[in-house]
Amino acid sequence: MGSFAGGGLPPDDVVVTALRAGDEAMFAALLDTWSGGMLRVARSYVSTDHSAEEVVQDTWLAVIGGIDAFESRSSVKTWVYRILVNTAKKRGARESRTLPWSSFEQDGVADKGLDAVLPDGWKELPAVWPTPESEALASEVRGLIAEGLSKLPPRQRTVITLRDVEGCTSEEVCEILEISAANQRVLLHRARTAVRDWLADYFESVKQSE
């Protein structure tokens, strides 16, 4: 199997066949493509960067150990991230630093749908932030967004990281986290609103200080 640098990953059936054959180039391509995002998601559940790194390592070991049993009921990425989340949740529970995912019920959004929580009957969720025109501003905003994400509750941080940073679809997020579409949309809305408001407050304070 050749290098995948500069290109996307091949179709899932090719990925699975290669992993089952012990193809190191394919494994390296998956590591390069997904490990950064996996670290960000894992960090939502555990207390330190080191713990997140160990969660990702344990996840990859589980992937290699379980690839022969993979049944293609979901995408490879969804399957890997689901292993990651389950591994991170167990690690986080041991650290007593995160709430169990079942505590979604405590958000008061279970089975209520969007009308109960979105202001003014919004059906379309607002954009998180404008696209900066300059590369310098883009770099600054990326750093600010990362800081804003770190301030979110774990559940919201995980959903917005999967959706807006890693580019997962709503269906993939629901499958990875085993939550309802309504919960996913509400948590994403809350996370986007919090980050957007935090950015607005930051830039307003900068403007006032000038």
Residue pairs with C-beta under 8 A, 6 or more apart in sequence:
1 18
1 23
1 25
1 26
2 25
3 25
3 29
4 10
4 25
4 26
4 29
4 32
4 33
5 32
9 15
9 29
9 30
9 33
12 72
12 75
12 76
13 72
15 26
15 30
15 76
16 67
16 70
16 72
16 76
18 25
18 26
19 26
19 27
19 30
19 63
19 64
19 67
20 67
20 68
27 64
30 80
31 60
34 77
34 80
35 56
35 60
37 161
37 165
37 166
38 56
38 59
38 80
38 81
38 84
39 49
39 52
39 53
39 56
40 161
40 165
40 166
41 81
41 84
41 85
41 88
41 158
41 161
41 162
41 166
42 51
42 52
42 55
42 56
42 59
42 84
42 87
42 88
43 49
43 52
44 88
44 98
44 154
44 157
44 158
44 161
45 55
45 85
45 88
45 89
45 91
45 92
45 97
45 98
45 154
45 158
46 52
46 55
46 88
46 91
46 92
46 95
46 97
46 98
47 92
47 95
47 97
51 91
51 95
52 88
54 91
55 84
55 87
55 88
55 91
56 84
58 87
59 80
59 83
59 84
59 87
62 83
62 87
63 79
63 80
63 83
66 83
70 76
70 79
74 82
74 175
75 172
77 168
77 172
78 168
78 172
78 175
78 176
81 162
81 168
81 172
81 176
82 175
82 176
82 178
85 158
85 176
85 177
89 98
89 100
89 101
92 98
92 154
93 100
98 154
99 106
99 154
99 155
101 155
101 177
101 178
101 179
103 155
104 110
104 155
104 179
104 183
104 187
107 155
107 183
107 186
107 187
108 117
109 116
109 117
109 182
109 183
109 186
109 187
110 180
110 182
110 183
111 180
111 182
112 182
113 182
114 122
114 123
114 182
114 185
114 186
114 189
115 121
117 186
117 189
118 125
118 186
118 189
122 189
125 185
125 188
125 189
125 192
126 192
126 193
126 196
127 192
127 196
128 145
128 160
128 164
128 192
128 195
128 196
129 141
129 145
129 195
129 196
129 199
131 138
132 138
132 140
132 141
141 199
144 199
144 202
145 195
145 199
148 194
148 195
148 198
148 199
149 157
149 160
149 161
149 165
149 191
149 195
150 157
151 194
151 198
152 160
152 191
152 194
152 195
155 187
156 187
156 188
156 190
156 191
156 194
157 191
158 177
159 173
159 177
159 184
159 187
159 188
159 191
160 187
160 188
160 191
160 192
160 195
162 168
162 172
162 173
162 176
162 177
163 170
163 173
163 188
164 188
164 192
168 176
170 181
170 184
170 185
170 188
173 179
173 184
174 180
174 181
174 184
177 184
179 187
